[in-house]
Amino acid sequence: MPKYILTIGLEVHAQLTTRSKMFCACPVEYGAEPNTHTCPTCMGLPGALPVLNQAAIEKTILTGLMLGCETPPVVNWDRKNYFYPDMPKNYQITQMPFPLCLGGGVPLYDLAYPKDAQKSIANPGKVVKLTRIHLEEDVGKSTHHDKFSTLDFNRAGTPLMEIVSEPDIDSAEEAFAYLTSLRQILIYGGVSDADMEKGNLRCDVNISLRPEGQTELGTKIELKNINSMSAIRRAIKYETERQADCLDRGEKLVQSTLRWDDDRGETTLMRSKEDAHDYRYFPDPDLLPVRTADLVAKMRSQVPELPHEKRARFEQDYGCSAYDAGVLSSEKELASWYEAAVAADTKVPAKKIANWVINDLLGALNDRSLTLAECPVKAEALSALVATIEAGKISNNQGKEVFVEMFETGKPAAEIIKAKGFEQVSDTGALEAIVEQILAANPDKVAEVQAGNEKAMNWFTGQAMKASQGKANPKMVTEIVRKKVLG
């Protein structure tokens, strides 16, 4: 059987976080009562004229700057003509030959890949090339019931970016990483909530297979109705196998659009695929072209520190490992939470705080299915706990116990430490008395340390902790043992 080369291109639709719609003043609000945020303009009534949303244009330009795109000096608006029940005007205002952003690329962060693929990344450091980003209006929402369908036009007219990649993705795992990385960047820039569950991030997948040795791309087949990251991965794998089976049987693939049925785990035909000429694009007569130079200059100053830049800074400034820095920078909210904890007490090693955030805080949140916004332990509270441990007032194991109660009750570390009687004995005289008793009772261990086995020193520290019921300051105990045994 011949082998095939898989090529994938993605078209990502991201709703922008603007207060009003693209061409009218109707509010953008998720979850509002159906058909309550409409007006003659977004409903396409005769005589209603569109007015451009400047904030939407600016956020699209900002997206382009974050992704390394170029913005043409002049852009314009076009009508894309087609009929769907959820499109009130029977045409969509969009951009065709002169979009807001051209070129650029999306970097594939290592931790953006599925967990089961992170140890076998085929192309580390890959940047998926973009074709364009254009701005348009969203359509309404159709809900299909058993015997009828309902239409909600609240979403109609919402500003929508379409981010189009080159056919530059080689696997389902790369597609997953692309969407994850892109989502991170959109959230970092504050341009989109990028929440697939709410429908403000949607993706169409273009797939083609060609035999090895053939340079020309195979027939492009588009997949729609994919509403989660994991579903995108499953859909690509299924459709790749389906197309390969067809080619193996000598069948000719036809350019078409398929619907992904996640419950059944298969694709079904929607329609033959339209080409650009089928949409009869022409310049919108109601909207003037836009000169972009001033807008680009304005948004250039608002480009944020991006995930890969933040990761590098965490490694350099805070001493984090590459993995820890990648985890901490993967979500904007998590990165901000971590930096707040570091800033709360600059004497506490930032790397120690990173360890607690990744190993304890994230684990506790995951176990309870909580978001960081719902976390009962504030950044300053965790910093105070780590500071207490670093000062030797409680042991690390005691700190773990304290953290669990902090998470369950929201109480500060100091209150829990006092209630549990964890305050460590730091009185030098009392600790010396404990150490002297242990040394006198174990001359063989003393001789072992004096003979060069300094690791045996930990045994004395452990015995002192037992004798004090865990209240002895371990650092002070070790110093006293060292002084008395080695002089």
N, C-alpha and C positions, 0 to 999 in steps of 0.2 A: 504494500500500500504506500502511495506517495506521502511524503511529509509536507505539511503546509506551514506557511509563515502567517502568524496572526498579527493584524494591524488594527488598532483601536483609536478612534477620535471621540472626544466627549464634547457635548454642548451643555453647559451648565447654566441654568436660569436662577438668578439670585435676586430676590426682592430687596429693595433698598430700604433703609431705616429712615424714611422721611415721614413727616407728619401728615402730608397731604398727597393726593394722587399726582400722576405725571402731568396731566393737562387740565386739572380742575382743582378746586379747593376742598373736595370731599376728603374727610379724614381717612387715614389708613389705620385700621384697628382689627386685630385678629380676634375672632370669636364673637363679634358683634351680632345682633339679631339680623337674620338674612334680609337683604335688600333695604337696609336702613341708611347706608352710606352711598347714595346715588344721586345724580343730578342730570339735567339734560345733556351735559357735555359727555360724561362717562357712559351715558346710555345711548349716545349717538343720535339724539333727536335732531330733526332738521333745523338748521339755523344756529345751532350751538357751535361755538368756536373754541378751539383748544388754546391754552396759554402754557408756555413751558415752565417746568419746575426747576429753578436754578439749583436748588440743593441736590436734586437727583443728578444733574449734569456734573456738579462738583464731586459728588461721591464716586461717580463713574470714573472721572479723571483721576481721583485719588487712588482708586483701584488700579488703574493703569500705571500710575507712578510706582506703586508698591510692587507691581509685577514686571517692571522694566519696559513698559510699552511706550510707543511714541503717539502723541496726539497731533493730528493734522491741524494746520492753522485755521481751517474752516471746515465745519461739519454741517450736514443737512439732514432733513427728515423725509422719510418716504412712506408711501402707503403700500402695504402688502395685502393683496386682495384675496380673501378666501372666506368661505361660509362655514361657521360652526354655530350651533345654538347658543353657546356661551360667549360669543363675540357680538356685542350689540350693534356695532357699526357695519359688520360684515367686511371690515378691513381693519388692519392693525397699523397703528403709527409706529414705525421702527426706523432703522437706518440700514441702507444697503451699500452704496459705493463709498460713502464718506463717513465711517463710524468714528466714535470718540477715541478709540484706542486701537493701535495696530502693533503686531509683533509682541515681544515680551515672552515670558515663560514662567512656569510654576516649578519651584524646586521641590524635589521629593525628599522630605525629611525621613531619616531611618525609622523613627518611631511612628511614622504615619502608616507604615506598611502593616498588614495584619500581623498579629503576634506570632502566628505560626510560620510567618515568612521572613521575620526580621533577621534570622541567622543565615539566610541564603538569598540575600538581595543580589539580583543579577547585575544591576547597573548602579552601584553606590554613587551618590552625588548627582544623579541625573536631574536635568532640568527639562521638563516637557515644554516644547515650543507652543506658543499661542499664535493663532491666525489673527484674531480680532476680539474686541469687546464692544458691543453696541448696546444702546439704550432704547428701550421700547416700553410699551404698556402691556400689562398682564390682561388675561381674559377672566371671565367669571368662573364660578365653580359649579360643575355638574355633579349631582349625586344620583346614582342609578339605583332604584328600588326594584322590587320584583316585577311590577307591572307598569311602572311609570318612572319618570325622572324629574328632579327638581333643579331649579337654577337659582343661584345666589350671585348677584352682580356686585356685591360689596368689593370683591377683589378686582373687578374690571377697572382698568385704568391705573392700577398700582404700578409705580416705577419698577422696571424689571431689567436687570443687566443680563445679556446673554454672552457668556464667556466661551469662546470657541477655540478648541485646541487644534493643532495640526494632527494628522494621523501619525502620532509620535509615541504611542503607548503600546507596549509589547505583550502585556499579560493582564489578567484580572487583578493580580496583586499590585501592579503599577497603577491601574485605574483606581483601585482602592486608596493607594497612597496619594495619588493626584488629588482626589476629592478631599481627603483628610487634610492635606497640606493647604489646599486652596481655602477650605473652610476656616482653618486656623488664621490665615492671612486676612480674610474678610472680616473676621471677628476682631482681630488685632486693630484693624483700621476703623472699626466701628461703622462700616458701611452696610452691613447686613447681619441679621441675627443668625442666618445660615442654619436654620433649624428644619431638617427634613420632615420631622413629624408634623410641623405646622404648615408645611408646604412652601415655606419661603426659600427653600433651596431644592431645586429639582434638576434631574439630569436625564438627558437622552444619550444613548450609547450607539455609536456607529462602528460596526464590525465588518471586516473583510478578511478573507483567506485567499492566499495564492500559493501555488506550488513552489517549493524551494528551487531557486535558480531563476524564477520569473521576477523581473523588476517592476512591472506594472502592477498596481494594486488590484486586488480582486473586486468583485461586485460589492458595493456598499449596502449593508442592511442595517436599518435603524431600529433600536429597541426603545419603547416608551413605557410609561406607567411603572417606573421603578422608584420606590419610595423609601429605600433605606440603603445604607452602605453595604451591609451584608447581602442584600438582595441584588445589588449591582454585581457583586462578585459571582453570585450563583447564576445570574442571568448570562453573564459573559461566558462562563464555563459551559452552560447548557447549549447556548447558541453556537459556540465554537465547535462543539461535538456534532451538533445537528448539521452545520454547514459542511464539516469534514465528511460526514456520512453521505451527504448529497453528492459531493464532488467525487467521492470514491465510487459511487454508482454511475458516474458519468452524467449526472443531471446538471443543467445550466441554472445557476442562481439568478434570480430576478431582483433588481433594486426595489426595495419595498420597506414598509414600516410595519413592525411587529409589536404586539402588546405582550408584556411579561405578566404571567399569572403566577404570583409567588406561592399561592396555596397549592397549585398543581405542579409548580416547578417547571413550567414550560412556556414557550412562546407561541402566539397565534397571530395570524395575519390580520392586520387592520386595513391596509390599503396599499396600492402600488405607490412608490415614492415619487413625490412631485420634484421637479427641478425648478430653478429660480425663475425661468420664463413662465412657468405655470401660474405664478403669483402676480404677474403683471405689475411689477413695481413701477412707481412713478413718483416724482417729488410731491410732497404734500403741499397743496396750494395755500393752506392756511397758516403755514409756519415758515418763518424766514431762516436762512442759514445762520449759524452762530460762529463768531470769531472766538477762538479759544485761548489766545496768548495770555490775557489777564487772568483767566480762570486757572490755567496751568500754574502760573506764577503764585497765585494765592494758595493752591492746594499743595504745592511743593513743600511749603513750610509745615504742612500738617502730616507729612509722611511719618508714621510711628516707627519705633524700633521693632523690627520684624522678628519672628520666632528664632531664625538662625542667628541673628545678631544678638539677641538676648541670651541665647545659649552660649555663644562665645564669651560674652561678658560674665556670665555666671561662672564659667570655667576660670577666666582670668582673674576676676575680682574677688570671687568667693571661694575659690579652690575646689569647686565641685568637679566630680568626674564627668566625663563626656556623657555617660548614660544619665546620671542624676540631673545634669544641666538640661538634657533633652527632655526628660520627664517634666521638670519644673517649668520649662518654657513652652510646653506643648499646648497649654491653655492659658489665655490671657489672665483669667481670674486667679488661677493657681499661682502664676508668676507674681502677680501683685500681692497675693496673700503671703507668699514666701518672703518677698522683699519687705513687707510690713513687719514680719517677725524679725528679720535681720536688723531693721532700723530701730526696733524697740529697745535693743540693748546691743550696742556696737562692740561690747567687750566679749559677748558670746560668739564663739567661732561659727561663722556662717555655714561651714560644712557640716557641723554637728546639727544645726537646725535643719539643714537639707535632709540629713539622715532620718530625723524624727518625722518630717513632713512626708517623706516617701514611704518609710517603713511602717509608721504607726498611724499617722493622720489619714493618709489615703486608704490604708487597710480598714480602718474603723469606718470611714465613710462608705466604702464599698460593701462591707459586711451588712450595713444597715440601709443600703440603697439611698443614701443621702447625697445631696449636692453640697458643694463648698459653701454656698450661700446659707445652707441649713445647718452648717457645722456649729455645735455648741461650744467649741473651744476657739477662742479668738486668737489672732496671730500674736498679740502681746502676751496672752496667757501662756502659750507654748514657749515663747521666748523666756519668760520668767521661770518656767519649769526647767528648761535646759540650763539656765544660769545657775539655778539652785544645785543641779547635779554637778556642773563644772566647778562650782565653789566647794564641792566636797561635803555639802551639808546632808545630802542623801545619796545612796548608791544608785547606780544605773537601774538595777532591778527594782528598787523601791520606786524609782521614777516611772518605770513602766506601770506599776500598780497605781501610782498616783494619776497617771495619764488616763487610765481606764475610768477611774472615778470622775475625773474632770470631764470626760466625754459623756458620761452617763448623767452627771448632775449639773454641769456648767459651773461648778465651784472653782475658785482659784487654787493653785497648787499649795500656797502657804496654809490655807485653811485645812486642806485635806492632810497635809503633812503633820500639822499640829494635832488633828483629831486622831490620827493613826499612831501618834507617838514616834514618828520617824526622825525627829530632830536628832542629828548625830552628835555624839560626844566629841567635842574638840578641845576639851580641857587637857593640856599637856601632861599635867601631873597624874590625872586619872588614867590616861592612856599608857603612860610609862609604867604604872603599877601593873596593868594588865599584861603588857609585853614582858616585863621582868618575870612574872609568874610563868608565862609560857616558855621563855628561854630557859629558866631554871629547870623546868620539868622535861626539857627535850634537848639535852646536850649533844646527842648524835646529830640532830638537825642543824644545830649551831655549827658543829664541825663541818658538816656538808657544805654549808654556805661559805664558811671560811676557806674551804678547800677549792672554791671557785665556782660552785654551782649556785649562782645568784638566783636562778629560777626558783630555788627552794624557798626564797624569801616570801613568795606568794603564799606558801603554806602557813607561815606565821601570821600573815595578814588575815587569812581565812580563819585561823584559830581565834584571833582577836575579835573578829566579827561575830563568831559564835559565842564567845565569852561575854560579849556586850549585847547579845541578842540583836545584832545587826545595827547597833547605834553608834559604833565606833567610826570615826572618820577614816576611811581606808587609806587615803593619801598620807595622813599624818601618822597612821600606824606604820606604814611602809617606811617612812622617813625615820621613825624612831627605831625600828628594827635594824635598818641599815646602819644607823649611827652606833647602836649598842653592839652589833655583831662585827661590823667591819671597821668601826672607829672613825 
